[in-house]
Amino acid sequence: MRGLLASAAILCAVLSGTANAAGSPGFTYDRELGRIARETLWRATEPERQVKRAEVYRAYVRCYRSTRAFEREFERRYGVSAKSVIAFYAGRTDVFLRHTTCRNVHLFVSGRHTLITSAAFSILLHEVLHRQGVRDERITTCLANAAVATGTEWLGFSKPRAVRARDLAFAFTKRYSPREYRMGKPHCMLLNRRTDWPDHRIPGR
């Protein structure tokens, strides 16, 4: 099972709020979020090792219209409760996000950089990194958090704003994520200086 699974329901509540299954079922594909994630990951590699854009696989971001629609999809696939699931990747081209996670990413893009919206942006990048073939959850979370700064600058915000957004994403991980998703910030930043995300792809992806 892939995706950002919380160790307790509180993580889901923090990111998604307490809204119940209101609204119509199903999902929409959010092309903007897919484009932003792909561009961020392309730019997150060091210039001397930068991959070609064509080597960054497209991800199609499903934004579910309701809590129930998202949970029903997850439970249909895996046969377990989705109450503590924020987002997931199930192979192939699609990534799956709760409606409130998508909303928080759009708030981030518009300039609202809080603990919650920065975490939501990192979660989008996390799932799209899985689409790229990165599987280890601790490394994936590290790479996604670090890439928040790259994406924030590309969106037109200042470097200090970008660093702050990145640090908020790290703070969220430290506070709410299960142990198997955590890597200390100093260790993570060292990993990012020494490697790029393509180095962590599973061979054959």
Backbone torsions as a table, in degrees:
resi	resn	phi	psi	omega
1	MET	NA	132.0	-177.3
2	ARG	-115.9	158.8	175.9
3	GLY	120.2	172.9	-175.8
4	LEU	-87.1	95.1	180.0
5	LEU	-94.4	129.7	-179.9
6	ALA	-81.4	152.7	177.3
7	SER	-78.3	-17.7	178.6
8	ALA	-151.5	161.5	-177.0
9	ALA	-64.0	-18.9	-178.8
10	ILE	-61.2	-35.2	179.7
11	LEU	-62.2	-44.0	178.1
12	CYS	-63.3	-41.1	-179.1
13	ALA	-64.5	-38.9	-179.3
14	VAL	-64.1	-45.7	-177.1
15	LEU	-79.7	-37.2	-170.3
16	SER	-102.8	-8.4	-176.4
17	GLY	76.8	-170.4	-175.9
18	THR	-108.8	14.7	-178.1
19	ALA	-63.8	139.7	176.4
20	ASN	-95.4	-170.8	-171.3
21	ALA	-76.2	74.6	175.5
22	ALA	-103.2	147.9	179.3
23	GLY	100.4	174.5	-175.1
24	SER	-76.9	155.3	179.8
25	PRO	-75.9	173.7	175.4
26	GLY	93.2	-163.8	-175.4
27	PHE	-150.8	168.4	170.5
28	THR	-127.3	149.7	174.0
29	TYR	-84.7	128.0	-179.1
30	ASP	-102.0	97.7	-177.0
31	ARG	-64.7	-35.5	-178.3
32	GLU	-62.3	-45.1	-179.3
33	LEU	-66.0	-37.7	176.2
34	GLY	-62.5	-42.0	-179.9
35	ARG	-66.3	-43.9	-179.0
36	ILE	-62.9	-43.8	-179.7
37	ALA	-63.6	-44.6	-178.2
38	ARG	-64.3	-44.4	179.8
39	GLU	-64.5	-40.4	179.1
40	THR	-61.3	-46.5	-178.2
41	LEU	-67.5	-35.4	176.5
42	TRP	-63.2	-43.2	-178.6
43	ARG	-76.2	-17.5	-176.8
44	ALA	-75.7	-11.9	176.7
45	THR	-84.4	148.2	-179.5
46	GLU	-63.1	143.1	-175.8
47	PRO	-53.4	-40.3	-177.6
48	GLU	-73.9	-14.4	179.3
49	ARG	-121.1	14.0	-172.6
50	GLN	-63.6	131.3	178.7
51	VAL	-77.7	161.2	174.0
52	LYS	-70.8	150.0	178.8
53	ARG	-55.6	-36.7	-178.6
54	ALA	-64.4	-19.0	-179.8
55	GLU	-87.1	-4.9	173.7
56	VAL	-95.3	108.2	-174.2
57	TYR	-65.2	138.1	175.2
58	ARG	-67.4	139.0	174.2
59	ALA	-119.8	137.2	179.7
60	TYR	-104.3	114.3	-170.6
61	VAL	-89.9	115.3	175.3
62	ARG	-88.3	117.8	173.2
63	CYS	-103.1	111.2	-176.9
64	TYR	-75.7	145.8	-174.1
65	ARG	-81.1	-16.1	-178.2
66	SER	-152.0	161.2	176.5
67	THR	-59.0	-46.6	-176.4
68	ARG	-63.9	-39.9	-179.6
69	ALA	-61.4	-43.7	178.6
70	PHE	-63.8	-48.3	-176.8
71	GLU	-66.2	-36.2	178.2
72	ARG	-63.3	-40.6	179.1
73	GLU	-63.0	-46.8	-179.6
74	PHE	-63.9	-46.0	-177.4
75	GLU	-66.6	-33.3	176.5
76	ARG	-64.3	-38.1	-177.3
77	ARG	-77.2	-38.7	-169.2
78	TYR	-115.6	-14.6	176.4
79	GLY	73.3	17.1	177.1
80	VAL	-131.0	165.2	-177.7
81	SER	-63.6	143.4	177.3
82	ALA	-104.5	13.4	-174.4
83	LYS	-58.4	-31.7	-176.9
84	SER	-106.6	19.9	-177.8
85	VAL	-104.8	128.8	179.5
86	ILE	-93.0	-42.9	-176.7
87	ALA	-160.3	161.8	177.3
88	PHE	-157.6	162.5	175.1
89	TYR	-124.6	131.5	-174.3
90	ALA	-119.0	22.7	-178.5
91	GLY	93.6	170.2	-179.4
92	ARG	63.2	-135.6	-167.2
93	THR	-106.2	-17.0	-172.1
94	ASP	-94.6	146.9	166.5
95	VAL	-119.2	151.8	-168.4
96	PHE	-120.5	121.1	-179.2
97	LEU	-126.5	142.9	171.0
98	ARG	-62.5	155.0	-178.4
99	HIS	-61.5	-36.9	-179.0
100	THR	-73.9	-28.9	175.3
101	THR	-66.0	-44.6	176.2
102	CYS	-60.0	-43.8	179.0
103	ARG	-60.0	-41.9	-179.6
104	ASN	-68.3	-33.1	174.9
105	VAL	-65.3	-42.1	178.3
106	HIS	-64.2	-36.6	174.7
107	LEU	-62.5	-40.4	177.1
108	PHE	-61.0	-47.8	-179.1
109	VAL	-58.9	-35.4	-178.7
110	SER	-77.5	-8.3	175.5
111	GLY	116.0	2.2	178.3
112	ARG	-91.1	95.4	-173.8
113	HIS	-103.6	92.0	180.0
114	THR	-116.5	176.9	175.7
115	LEU	-55.5	-44.1	-175.2
116	ILE	-73.3	-45.2	-177.7
117	THR	-71.7	-34.9	176.6
118	SER	-64.5	-40.6	176.9
119	ALA	-63.5	-40.6	-179.9
120	ALA	-62.4	-40.9	177.6
121	PHE	-63.8	-42.8	177.6
122	SER	-62.4	-38.4	178.9
123	ILE	-64.2	-41.9	174.7
124	LEU	-56.6	-48.4	-179.7
125	LEU	-64.2	-37.2	178.0
126	HIS	-57.0	-50.0	-177.6
127	GLU	-69.2	-35.2	178.3
128	VAL	-71.5	-29.9	171.9
129	LEU	-64.4	-37.6	173.3
130	HIS	-59.9	-39.8	176.7
131	ARG	-60.1	-31.0	179.3
132	GLN	-76.3	-12.0	-179.8
133	GLY	108.4	4.1	175.7
134	VAL	-82.5	126.5	-171.0
135	ARG	-114.6	-38.7	-177.3
136	ASP	-60.4	123.7	-172.8
137	GLU	-66.8	-39.4	-179.6
138	ARG	-64.6	-45.6	178.9
139	ILE	-66.7	-41.0	179.9
140	THR	-61.1	-43.9	178.8
141	THR	-64.0	-43.2	177.0
142	CYS	-57.5	-51.4	-178.3
143	LEU	-61.8	-40.0	179.9
144	ALA	-66.2	-45.8	179.1
145	ASN	-59.7	-45.7	-179.9
146	ALA	-63.5	-36.6	-178.7
147	ALA	-71.3	-15.8	176.4
148	VAL	-55.1	-41.0	180.0
149	ALA	-62.8	-43.8	179.3
150	THR	-59.9	-48.0	-179.3
151	GLY	-64.8	-37.3	-179.3
152	THR	-64.7	-43.6	177.3
153	GLU	-64.9	-41.8	179.4
154	TRP	-62.2	-31.6	178.1
155	LEU	-73.0	-5.7	173.5
156	GLY	106.9	7.6	-179.3
157	PHE	-93.7	161.7	-175.4
158	SER	-70.3	162.2	178.2
159	LYS	-61.1	-43.8	176.2
160	PRO	-59.3	-38.3	176.7
161	ARG	-64.3	-39.9	-178.8
162	ALA	-65.2	-42.9	179.5
163	VAL	-65.0	-39.8	179.1
164	ARG	-64.1	-42.8	178.8
165	ALA	-62.5	-42.4	176.7
166	ARG	-59.5	-45.6	-178.3
167	ASP	-65.7	-33.0	175.2
168	LEU	-65.1	-39.3	177.5
169	ALA	-63.4	-42.6	176.3
170	PHE	-62.6	-41.0	-179.6
171	ALA	-62.8	-39.8	178.1
172	PHE	-63.2	-45.2	179.5
173	THR	-58.9	-46.0	-179.0
174	LYS	-62.7	-36.5	-174.5
175	ARG	-82.0	-38.7	-167.8
176	TYR	-118.5	-23.7	-171.8
177	SER	-80.4	150.3	176.7
178	PRO	-64.7	159.0	-173.7
179	ARG	-54.9	-37.8	-175.7
180	GLU	-70.8	-5.9	177.0
181	TYR	-104.0	-5.9	-172.3
182	ARG	-96.4	140.3	168.9
183	MET	-138.6	132.6	179.4
184	GLY	-55.8	142.3	-177.2
185	LYS	-56.1	-46.3	179.5
186	PRO	-59.0	-43.0	178.7
187	HIS	-63.7	-41.9	-179.9
188	CYS	-63.4	-45.5	-178.6
189	MET	-65.3	-34.5	175.1
190	LEU	-65.0	-43.1	176.5
191	LEU	-58.6	-40.9	-179.6
192	ASN	-69.3	-29.1	176.8
193	ARG	-73.8	-31.9	-174.7
194	ARG	-91.1	-24.8	-176.6
195	THR	-138.0	165.5	171.0
196	ASP	-120.6	164.3	-174.7
197	TRP	-58.3	-32.2	178.1
198	PRO	-61.4	-23.4	177.9
199	ASP	-66.7	-17.4	-175.6
200	HIS	-106.2	6.5	174.7
201	ARG	-66.4	143.9	171.6
202	ILE	-69.8	131.4	-179.9
203	PRO	-52.0	138.0	179.1
204	GLY	96.5	-10.7	177.7
205	ARG	-80.1	NA	NA
